[in-house]
Amino acid sequence: MIYNFNSGPSILPKEVMQQASEAVINFNNSGLSILEIGHRTEMFEAVLHEAISLVKELMQLDTDHEVLFLHGGASTQFMQVPMNLLNPDETAAYIDNGTWGLKAIKEAKLFGHVDVVSTTKDKNYTYIGKDFTIQPGTVYLHYTTNNTIEGTQWHTVPDAKGGYLFADMSSDILSRQMDFNHFDLIYAGAQKNIGAAGVNLLVINKNILGRVSRPLPSMLDYRQHIANGSMLNTPPVFAIYVAMLTLRWLKNNGGVSAIEKLNDQKAALFYNTLDSLPVFKGKVPIEDRSKMNAVFIIDDGQVEKEFLSVSKQENLYGVKGHRTVGGFRASFYNALPLSSVQVLCDVMKDFANKKG
């Protein structure tokens, strides 16, 4: 048996993979594959409408918030957000808590002024910088809620001080209860918690659109995508179908409140184990630890290689840390069962005991 701790594309619910695989051959007993049906057919429109409806229900969104499924993944939003919402003479506040926030900052500078109000680069992004000042007149505050590479997570929502609040939630979307209506814009690549790679979820308060003076290409204009119901051009049909199945799975298993309790259990089990074993060390302060991506190390390079070898033997898939930070990383996304975390903890305990 494989235990999948990969950071993304990541584990999917087994029933979702079964349903998706069946649909590749015969979608809803139509005799057609989900890969070959027209995107403007009633069959696919029903999929898209259900996916949008499930997002609204699971997030408890109000009528001001629109839901879009877009091409390009979350990285496209690094430039599409400021293109749509920041004029050249205006300033946006950005929080730099890791790799993805830094990439967002780079793209935003192409469209307006960027004030990096908080950075944790001084300690290699191993903590969350919560104390910062936002200047009056700042259009919006942008932050990354969970940092997959560095293993940090915001456990509070920062104050935008009167500006709009934007969040990249790619790696912890729908993993915990939040007031999603408090955000003016949310985006997330699907491949962590809501489906397969190939589609990006965007939730936006429609009242903030139409504020920039620059001409916008139709394919990059949020208003055009809203007007065309996420079908301005051919959407990523299969990726949206897998997202719909995953969202349906989440709803059928108790929704966000239920999955949050499970995610809390997984994180507590792992971190309690980590803290009890001196051979392993956490890199992040307890108050900033991610419940989605646990990052840890072994000080001795040779022992580290030994644990990687043991992990491979025990079918623990994806525990090697990101190439930029090294060490280890275990991802505990929604679809990962508690039993898999228990196996990882048992392997860690056994390894530690053998090392004395």
Backbone hydrogen bonds in HBPLUS format (Angstrom, degrees):
<---DONOR---> <-ACCEPTOR-->    atom                        ^
c    i                          cat <-CA-CA->   ^        H-A-AA   ^      H-
h    n   atom  resd res      DA  || num        DHA   H-A  angle D-A-AA Bond
n    s   type  num  typ     dist DA aas  dist angle  dist       angle   num
A0003-TYR N   A0315-ASN O   2.88 MM 312  6.04 169.8  1.89 174.1 170.5     1
A0317-TYR N   A0003-TYR O   2.80 MM 314  5.79 151.6  1.88 150.1 159.4     2
A0005-PHE N   A0317-TYR O   2.77 MM 312  5.70 160.6  1.80 157.8 163.3     3
A0331-SER N   A0005-PHE O   3.15 MM 326  4.83 155.0  2.21 121.5 126.7     4
A0010-SER N   A0191-GLN O   3.19 MM 181  6.25 145.7  2.31 156.5 166.3     5
A0016-VAL N   A0013-PRO O   3.05 MM   3  5.25 126.4  2.35 101.5 115.5     6
A0017-MET N   A0013-PRO O   3.14 MM   4  6.55 158.1  2.19 155.1 160.7     7
A0018-GLN N   A0014-LYS O   2.96 MM   4  6.23 154.7  2.03 149.0 156.4     8
A0019-GLN N   A0015-GLU O   2.96 MM   4  6.09 164.0  1.99 143.7 147.9     9
A0020-ALA N   A0016-VAL O   2.85 MM   4  5.97 161.1  1.88 151.3 157.1    10
A0021-SER N   A0017-MET O   2.92 MM   4  5.96 155.2  1.98 141.4 148.2    11
A0022-GLU N   A0018-GLN O   3.05 MM   4  6.26 154.8  2.12 146.3 152.8    12
A0023-ALA N   A0019-GLN O   3.00 MM   4  6.21 148.4  2.11 142.0 150.8    13
A0024-VAL N   A0020-ALA O   3.11 MM   4  6.39 132.2  2.35 140.4 151.9    14
A0025-ILE N   A0022-GLU O   3.14 MM   3  5.48 136.1  2.34 102.5 113.4    15
A0026-ASN N   A0022-GLU O   2.81 MM   4  6.05 174.8  1.81 158.7 160.6    16
A0034-ILE N   A0023-ALA O   2.89 MM  11  5.58 156.3  1.95 140.1 146.7    17
A0027-PHE N   A0032-LEU O   2.68 MM   5  5.78 177.8  1.68 167.2 167.4    18
A0030-SER N   A0027-PHE O   2.88 MM   3  5.62 147.7  1.98 121.6 130.4    19
A0036-GLU N   A0033-SER O   3.01 MM   3  5.35 164.0  2.03 111.4 116.7    20
A0041-THR N   A0038-GLY O   3.26 MM   3  5.33 161.6  2.29 108.1 108.9    21
A0045-GLU N   A0041-THR O   3.00 MM   4  6.15 167.1  2.02 156.8 160.9    22
A0046-ALA N   A0042-GLU O   3.07 MM   4  6.05 148.8  2.17 140.7 146.8    23
A0047-VAL N   A0044-PHE O   2.89 MM   3  4.97 118.3  2.28  98.9 115.0    24
A0048-LEU N   A0044-PHE O   2.95 MM   4  6.32 164.0  1.98 164.7 167.0    25
A0049-HIS N   A0045-GLU O   2.93 MM   4  6.02 165.1  1.95 148.3 152.8    26
A0050-GLU N   A0046-ALA O   3.01 MM   4  6.07 153.5  2.09 139.3 146.6    27
A0051-ALA N   A0047-VAL O   2.94 MM   4  6.18 158.4  1.99 151.4 157.6    28
A0052-ILE N   A0048-LEU O   2.98 MM   4  6.24 164.5  2.01 154.6 157.9    29
A0053-SER N   A0049-HIS O   2.93 MM   4  6.04 160.5  1.97 144.5 150.7    30
A0054-LEU N   A0050-GLU O   2.84 MM   4  6.00 154.9  1.91 150.2 156.5    31
A0055-VAL N   A0051-ALA O   3.11 MM   4  6.38 156.3  2.17 147.0 152.6    32
A0056-LYS N   A0052-ILE O   3.09 MM   4  6.37 165.8  2.11 152.4 155.9    33
A0057-GLU N   A0053-SER O   2.92 MM   4  6.15 153.0  2.00 145.6 153.5    34
A0058-LEU N   A0054-LEU O   2.79 MM   4  5.91 173.8  1.79 156.1 158.1    35
A0059-MET N   A0055-VAL O   2.93 MM   4  5.91 155.3  1.99 149.1 155.5    36
A0060-GLN N   A0056-LYS O   2.85 MM   4  5.54 112.6  2.32 127.1 142.4    37
A0061-LEU N   A0056-LYS O   2.99 MM   5  5.04 152.8  2.06 138.2 146.4    38
A0060-GLN N   A0057-GLU O   3.17 MM   3  4.87 141.9  2.32  92.2 103.4    39
A0065-HIS N   A0062-ASP O   3.27 MM   3  5.89 159.1  2.32 114.5 119.9    40
A0206-LYS N   A0064-ASP O   2.95 MM 142  5.98 155.6  2.01 172.0 167.9    41
A0066-GLU N   A0204-ILE O   2.78 MM 138  5.35 164.8  1.80 155.4 154.1    42
A0204-ILE N   A0066-GLU O   2.98 MM 138  5.35 157.8  2.03 146.3 153.5    43
A0068-LEU N   A0202-LEU O   2.80 MM 134  5.04 162.8  1.83 155.7 159.6    44
A0202-LEU N   A0068-LEU O   2.91 MM 134  5.04 160.1  1.95 150.8 150.6    45
A0070-LEU N   A0200-ASN O   2.82 MM 130  5.04 165.8  1.84 150.7 153.4    46
A0200-ASN N   A0070-LEU O   2.79 MM 130  5.04 154.5  1.85 149.9 155.6    47
A0076-THR N   A0073-GLY O   3.28 MM   3  5.85 141.9  2.43 111.7 119.7    48
A0077-GLN N   A0074-ALA O   2.90 MM   3  5.26 131.9  2.13 106.2 119.6    49
A0078-PHE N   A0075-SER O   3.16 MM   3  5.38 149.4  2.25 102.3 111.1    50
A0079-MET N   A0076-THR O   3.24 MM   3  5.93 145.4  2.36 113.4 119.8    51
A0080-GLN N   A0076-THR O   3.03 MM   4  6.19 160.4  2.07 145.6 151.5    52
A0081-VAL N   A0077-GLN O   3.07 MM   4  5.45 164.9  2.10 131.3 134.0    53
A0083-MET N   A0079-MET O   3.07 MM   4  6.09 154.2  2.14 146.8 154.9    54
A0084-ASN N   A0080-GLN O   3.13 MM   4  6.15 151.9  2.21 142.0 147.1    55
A0085-LEU N   A0081-VAL O   3.02 MM   4  6.04 137.1  2.21 145.7 158.5    56
A0086-LEU N   A0082-PRO O   2.91 MM   4  4.82 140.9  2.07 140.7 135.3    57
A0090-GLU N   A0087-ASN O   3.01 MM   3  5.28 165.2  2.03 117.8 120.7    58
A0113-HIS N   A0090-GLU O   2.88 MM  23  5.91 156.6  1.94 176.3 168.4    59
A0139-VAL N   A0091-THR O   2.87 MM  48  6.11 161.3  1.91 174.9 172.5    60
A0092-ALA N   A0113-HIS O   2.91 MM  21  6.33 155.1  1.98 151.4 155.3    61
A0115-ASP N   A0092-ALA O   2.87 MM  23  6.10 168.9  1.88 158.8 161.7    62
A0093-ALA N   A0140-TYR O   2.79 MM  47  6.05 161.3  1.83 170.0 171.7    63
A0142-HIS N   A0093-ALA O   2.87 MM  49  6.28 153.0  1.94 151.6 159.8    64
A0094-TYR N   A0115-ASP O   2.98 MM  21  6.16 159.6  2.02 141.7 145.1    65
A0117-VAL N   A0094-TYR O   3.04 MM  23  6.08 130.2  2.30 143.4 157.6    66
A0095-ILE N   A0142-HIS O   3.04 MM  47  6.37 149.3  2.14 165.8 175.5    67
A0096-ASP N   A0118-SER O   2.74 MM  22  5.92 170.3  1.75 168.8 165.4    68
A0120-THR N   A0096-ASP O   3.16 MM  24  6.69 142.5  2.31 169.0 173.7    69
A0102-LEU N   A0098-GLY O   3.01 MM   4  6.18 156.5  2.07 156.8 164.1    70
A0103-LYS N   A0099-THR O   3.07 MM   4  6.36 149.6  2.16 143.9 151.8    71
A0104-ALA N   A0100-TRP O   3.06 MM   4  6.27 153.1  2.13 142.8 149.8    72
A0105-ILE N   A0101-GLY O   3.00 MM   4  6.26 151.7  2.08 145.3 152.8    73
A0106-LYS N   A0102-LEU O   3.11 MM   4  6.36 158.3  2.16 146.5 151.4    74
A0107-GLU N   A0103-LYS O   3.27 MM   4  6.56 159.0  2.32 148.2 152.0    75
A0108-ALA N   A0104-ALA O   3.02 MM   4  6.18 158.3  2.07 149.8 156.2    76
A0109-LYS N   A0105-ILE O   3.19 MM   4  6.36 147.8  2.30 151.2 157.3    77
A0110-LEU N   A0107-GLU O   3.10 MM   3  5.63 159.8  2.14 113.3 119.7    78
A0111-PHE N   A0108-ALA O   3.00 MM   3  5.62 164.8  2.03 120.0 124.8    79
A0123-LYS N   A0120-THR O   3.27 MM   3  5.99 158.0  2.32 116.6 121.0    80
A0125-TYR N   A0120-THR O   2.88 MM   5  4.83 150.8  1.96 143.3 140.6    81
A0124-ASN N   A0121-LYS O   3.06 MM   3  4.84 152.8  2.14 117.0 111.0    82
A0126-THR N   A0123-LYS O   3.19 MM   3  5.92 144.6  2.32 118.5 125.7    83
A0138-THR N   A0135-GLN O   3.29 MM   3  5.98 148.9  2.40 140.7 140.7    84
A0164-TYR N   A0139-VAL O   2.93 MM  25  6.31 166.3  1.95 146.9 143.9    85
A0141-LEU N   A0164-TYR O   2.84 MM  23  6.24 155.6  1.90 160.2 163.8    86
A0166-PHE N   A0141-LEU O   2.84 MM  25  5.97 173.0  1.84 171.1 168.6    87
A0143-TYR N   A0166-PHE O   3.23 MM  23  6.63 146.5  2.35 138.5 146.3    88
A0168-ASP N   A0143-TYR O   2.97 MM  25  6.33 159.8  2.01 149.9 156.5    89
A0145-THR N   A0168-ASP O   3.09 MM  23  6.24 155.1  2.15 145.8 153.1    90
A0154-TRP N   A0145-THR O   2.89 MM   9  5.37 170.0  1.90 157.0 159.8    91
A0147-ASN N   A0152-THR O   2.79 MM   5  5.26 175.6  1.80 160.2 161.8    92
A0151-GLY N   A0147-ASN O   2.84 MM   4  5.56 138.3  2.01 149.1 157.8    93
A0290-SER N   A0151-GLY O   3.16 MM 139  5.25 142.7  2.31 130.5 124.6    94
A0153-GLN N   A0288-ASP O   3.02 MM 135  5.64 144.8  2.14 141.9 149.5    95
A0163-GLY N   A0160-ALA O   3.13 MM   3  5.20 166.4  2.15 113.5 115.6    96
A0184-ASP N   A0165-LEU O   2.87 MM  19  5.39 150.4  1.95 144.3 154.0    97
A0185-LEU N   A0165-LEU O   3.35 MM  20  6.68 145.7  2.47 151.3 147.9    98
A0167-ALA N   A0185-LEU O   2.96 MM  18  6.41 149.3  2.06 147.6 157.2    99
A0187-TYR N   A0167-ALA O   3.09 MM  20  6.61 153.4  2.17 160.3 166.0   100
A0169-MET N   A0187-TYR O   2.87 MM  18  5.99 155.2  1.93 165.9 172.9   101
A0172-ASP N   A0169-MET O   3.25 MM   3  5.61 157.8  2.30 112.6 118.9   102
A0173-ILE N   A0169-MET O   2.93 MM   4  5.09 120.3  2.30 164.5 156.2   103
A0175-SER N   A0172-ASP O   3.17 MM   3  5.37 146.2  2.29 136.1 128.5   104
A0182-HIS N   A0179-ASP O   2.99 MM   3  5.58 158.0  2.04 115.3 122.3   105
A0183-PHE N   A0180-PHE O   3.22 MM   3  5.66 157.9  2.27 108.8 114.9   106
A0205-ASN N   A0184-ASP O   2.85 MM  21  5.00 161.5  1.88 148.6 145.7   107
A0186-ILE N   A0203-VAL O   2.79 MM  17  5.03 154.4  1.85 151.3 157.1   108
A0203-VAL N   A0186-ILE O   2.81 MM  17  5.03 165.8  1.83 151.9 155.5   109
A0188-ALA N   A0201-LEU O   2.95 MM  13  5.25 143.2  2.09 148.2 154.0   110
A0201-LEU N   A0188-ALA O   2.90 MM  13  5.25 167.2  1.92 158.0 153.8   111
A0190-ALA N   A0199-VAL O   3.15 MM   9  5.92 157.5  2.21 168.5 162.9   112
A0194-ILE N   A0190-ALA O   3.08 MM   4  4.91 139.3  2.26 140.5 149.2   113
A0208-ILE N   A0205-ASN O   3.13 MM   3  6.08 176.1  2.14 130.5 131.7   114
A0209-LEU N   A0206-LYS O   3.37 MM   3  5.70 168.5  2.39 111.3 114.6   115
A0220-LEU N   A0217-PRO O   2.90 MM   3  5.40 153.5  1.97 116.9 125.6   116
A0221-ASP N   A0218-SER O   3.24 MM   3  5.19 164.9  2.27 105.1 109.6   117
A0224-GLN N   A0221-ASP O   3.05 MM   3  5.44 126.8  2.34 107.5 120.2   118
A0225-HIS N   A0221-ASP O   3.29 MM   4  6.73 154.7  2.35 150.9 157.9   119
A0226-ILE N   A0222-TYR O   2.94 MM   4  6.22 156.1  1.99 154.2 161.0   120
A0227-ALA N   A0223-ARG O   2.94 MM   4  6.10 163.9  1.97 146.5 151.1   121
A0228-ASN N   A0224-GLN O   3.05 MM   4  6.18 137.1  2.24 137.3 148.1   122
A0230-SER N   A0225-HIS O   3.02 MM   5  5.16 173.1  2.02 149.5 151.7   123
A0229-GLY N   A0226-ILE O   3.13 MM   3  5.12 167.8  2.14 107.4 109.5   124
A0231-MET N   A0228-ASN O   2.95 MM   3  5.37 147.7  2.05 112.0 122.3   125
A0237-VAL N   A0235-PRO O   2.86 MM   2  5.49 118.8  2.24 114.7  97.6   126
A0240-ILE N   A0236-PRO O   2.98 MM   4  6.17 158.5  2.03 161.3 168.3   127
A0241-TYR N   A0237-VAL O   2.94 MM   4  6.20 151.9  2.02 148.2 156.7   128
A0242-VAL N   A0238-PHE O   2.94 MM   4  6.26 159.4  1.99 154.2 158.6   129
A0243-ALA N   A0239-ALA O   2.98 MM   4  6.18 152.7  2.05 141.5 149.5   130
A0244-MET N   A0240-ILE O   2.84 MM   4  6.09 156.2  1.90 148.2 154.5   131
A0245-LEU N   A0241-TYR O   2.98 MM   4  6.30 159.7  2.02 150.4 155.2   132
A0246-THR N   A0242-VAL O   2.94 MM   4  6.16 155.2  2.00 146.2 153.1   133
A0247-LEU N   A0243-ALA O   2.84 MM   4  6.05 162.0  1.87 155.6 160.3   134
A0248-ARG N   A0244-MET O   2.88 MM   4  6.05 152.8  1.95 146.7 154.8   135
A0249-TRP N   A0245-LEU O   2.86 MM   4  6.10 151.8  1.94 142.4 150.5   136
A0250-LEU N   A0246-THR O   2.92 MM   4  6.21 154.9  1.99 146.6 153.1   137
A0251-LYS N   A0247-LEU O   3.00 MM   4  6.26 162.0  2.03 148.3 152.4   138
A0252-ASN N   A0248-ARG O   2.90 MM   4  6.11 165.1  1.92 152.8 157.1   139
A0253-ASN N   A0249-TRP O   3.05 MM   4  6.19 125.9  2.35 139.7 153.0   140
A0253-ASN N   A0250-LEU O   3.20 MM   3  5.19 140.2  2.37  96.1 107.4   141
A0255-GLY N   A0250-LEU O   2.83 MM   5  5.18 149.4  1.92 153.0 145.9   142
A0254-GLY N   A0251-LYS O   3.15 MM   3  5.48 147.4  2.26 119.8 116.9   143
A0259-ILE N   A0255-GLY O   3.13 MM   4  6.39 163.4  2.16 152.7 157.7   144
A0260-GLU N   A0256-VAL O   2.89 MM   4  5.96 148.4  1.99 148.6 156.7   145
A0261-LYS N   A0257-SER O   3.39 MM   4  6.62 153.9  2.47 138.4 143.4   146
A0262-LEU N   A0258-ALA O   3.26 MM   4  6.62 156.7  2.32 146.1 152.0   147
A0263-ASN N   A0259-ILE O   2.84 MM   4  6.05 160.1  1.88 149.5 155.3   148
A0264-ASP N   A0260-GLU O   2.85 MM   4  6.06 151.1  1.93 148.0 155.8   149
A0265-GLN N   A0261-LYS O   3.07 MM   4  6.32 151.1  2.16 141.5 149.0   150
A0266-LYS N   A0262-LEU O   2.97 MM   4  6.28 158.4  2.02 152.6 158.0   151
A0267-ALA N   A0263-ASN O   2.99 MM   4  6.16 167.0  2.01 149.2 152.6   152
A0268-ALA N   A0264-ASP O   2.92 MM   4  6.03 162.4  1.96 147.5 152.9   153
A0269-LEU N   A0265-GLN O   2.95 MM   4  6.06 163.1  1.98 148.8 153.6   154
A0270-PHE N   A0266-LYS O   3.04 MM   4  6.25 166.1  2.06 150.6 154.3   155
A0271-TYR N   A0267-ALA O   2.90 MM   4  6.02 173.7  1.91 158.7 159.6   156
A0272-ASN N   A0268-ALA O   2.97 MM   4  5.83 157.2  2.02 144.2 150.8   157
A0273-THR N   A0269-LEU O   3.22 MM   4  6.28 152.0  2.30 137.8 145.2   158
A0274-LEU N   A0270-PHE O   2.82 MM   4  6.12 165.1  1.84 157.1 161.7   159
A0275-ASP N   A0271-TYR O   2.94 MM   4  6.02 166.7  1.96 148.6 151.5   160
A0276-SER N   A0273-THR O   3.04 MM   3  5.22 143.6  2.18 103.2 114.3   161
A0277-LEU N   A0274-LEU O   3.27 MM   3  5.57 165.7  2.29 111.2 115.5   162
A0280-PHE N   A0277-LEU O   3.07 MM   3  5.86 152.7  2.15 125.5 131.5   163
A0281-LYS N   A0297-ILE O   2.90 MM  16  5.28 151.0  1.98 150.6 154.8   164
A0297-ILE N   A0281-LYS O   2.83 MM  16  5.28 159.4  1.88 151.0 157.9   165
A0288-ASP N   A0285-PRO O   2.92 MM   3  5.50 154.7  1.99 120.0 128.0   166
A0289-ARG N   A0286-ILE O   3.39 MM   3  5.38 169.1  2.41 105.9 109.1   167
A0332-PHE N   A0292-MET O   2.61 MM  40  4.80 154.4  1.67 136.9 146.5   168
A0294-ALA N   A0330-ALA O   2.87 MM  36  5.21 162.7  1.90 155.9 150.4   169
A0330-ALA N   A0294-ALA O   2.91 MM  36  5.21 153.5  1.98 143.5 151.6   170
A0296-PHE N   A0328-PHE O   3.07 MM  32  5.27 158.0  2.12 130.5 136.7   171
A0328-PHE N   A0296-PHE O   2.78 MM  32  5.27 157.6  1.83 173.4 173.0   172
A0304-GLU N   A0300-ASP O   2.91 MM   4  6.15 149.3  2.00 150.7 160.6   173
A0305-LYS N   A0301-GLY O   3.12 MM   4  6.40 153.3  2.19 142.9 148.4   174
A0306-GLU N   A0302-GLN O   3.08 MM   4  6.40 148.5  2.19 140.5 149.4   175
A0307-PHE N   A0303-VAL O   2.95 MM   4  6.31 151.5  2.04 148.8 155.5   176
A0308-LEU N   A0304-GLU O   3.04 MM   4  6.36 155.3  2.10 149.5 156.4   177
A0309-SER N   A0305-LYS O   3.00 MM   4  6.25 150.6  2.09 144.0 151.9   178
A0310-VAL N   A0306-GLU O   2.93 MM   4  6.24 155.9  1.98 147.2 153.8   179
A0311-SER N   A0307-PHE O   2.82 MM   4  6.00 158.2  1.87 148.8 155.0   180
A0312-LYS N   A0308-LEU O   3.06 MM   4  6.29 151.9  2.14 141.7 148.4   181
A0313-GLN N   A0309-SER O   3.04 MM   4  6.33 157.2  2.09 147.1 153.2   182
A0314-GLU N   A0310-VAL O   2.90 MM   4  6.15 145.4  2.02 149.4 159.2   183
A0316-LEU N   A0311-SER O   2.84 MM   5  5.04 169.1  1.86 158.2 154.9   184
A0315-ASN N   A0312-LYS O   3.15 MM   3  5.11 161.8  2.18 105.5 108.9   185
A0329-ARG N   A0319-VAL O   2.83 MM  10  4.95 157.5  1.88 125.7 132.7   186
A0321-GLY N   A0327-GLY O   2.82 MM   6  4.87 156.0  1.88 129.6 121.4   187
A0325-VAL N   A0322-HIS O   3.02 MM   3  5.63 152.0  2.10 119.5 127.1   188
A0326-GLY N   A0322-HIS O   2.82 MM   4  5.64 156.5  1.88 175.2 175.9   189
A0336-LEU N   A0333-TYR O   2.94 MM   3  5.62 159.1  1.98 125.0 131.7   190
A0340-SER N   A0337-PRO O   3.11 MM   3  5.59 139.3  2.28 108.7 118.2   191
A0341-VAL N   A0338-LEU O   3.09 MM   3  5.26 119.5  2.47 100.2 114.6   192
A0342-GLN N   A0338-LEU O   3.04 MM   4  6.40 151.8  2.12 149.6 158.2   193
A0343-VAL N   A0339-SER O   3.07 MM   4  6.36 150.8  2.15 143.0 149.7   194
A0344-LEU N   A0340-SER O   3.10 MM   4  6.42 163.2  2.13 149.2 152.6   195
A0345-CYS N   A0341-VAL O   2.93 MM   4  6.19 162.0  1.96 151.6 156.5   196
A0346-ASP N   A0342-GLN O   2.90 MM   4  6.10 155.5  1.96 149.1 155.8   197
A0347-VAL N   A0343-VAL O   2.94 MM   4  6.21 156.5  2.00 153.7 159.9   198
A0348-MET N   A0344-LEU O   2.97 MM   4  6.23 157.9  2.02 149.8 156.1   199
A0349-LYS N   A0345-CYS O   2.91 MM   4  6.13 159.1  1.95 149.7 155.2   200
A0350-ASP N   A0346-ASP O   2.96 MM   4  6.12 164.5  1.99 148.6 152.8   201
A0351-PHE N   A0347-VAL O   2.94 MM   4  6.09 160.2  1.98 147.9 153.6   202
A0352-ALA N   A0348-MET O   2.89 MM   4  6.07 161.7  1.92 149.5 154.6   203
A0353-ASN N   A0349-LYS O   2.92 MM   4  6.13 158.4  1.97 151.1 156.7   204
A0354-LYS N   A0350-ASP O   3.11 MM   4  6.35 152.2  2.19 145.1 151.9   205
A0355-LYS N   A0351-PHE O   3.11 MM   4  6.39 133.6  2.33 140.0 152.6   206
A0355-LYS N   A0352-ALA O   3.09 MM   3  5.06 130.1  2.34  94.0 107.8   207
A0356-GLY N   A0353-ASN O   3.13 MM   3  5.08 155.0  2.20  98.1 105.3   208
